């Protein structure tokens, strides 16, 4: 890619944003920022308690991610964010107009299985249904690609690099 993109790795909880994001950043030769690190403590507490976040909870978080992405414009970077709704992606684009989304996709059964095996994460499997209910997949007019999460993390990251390259050459 000639000009490094700022890539937002998005998807429901359990798709592997925190695993794939750093691998993708490494392959693209750009820094990675963990989207969860931008959450205020109140958001973490709510999610840990199994309470879904409201849009009002998400705005400051999205603004902080957008500010990071804006600061990386022209330099490239990868950041994770669920970015489940179009309005959330619009908010990110308002701060960083050139962002490109990599939407990690997979079956509910696969994602639930992966979530049930991970340790040390605040998002309980019980919130997966609310994540899928909230999800609005990328629309045709949004800069981004869908990437299936079946396979190993390296296979998924390689698939993401190929999808981004194909998008850029189209």
Helices and strands as residue ranges (DSSP letters): E 6-10, H 17-28, E 32-33, G 35-38, H 41-48, H 55-71, E 77-80, H 86-95, E 100-105, H 108-117, G 125-127, H 128-134, E 144-148, H 153-169
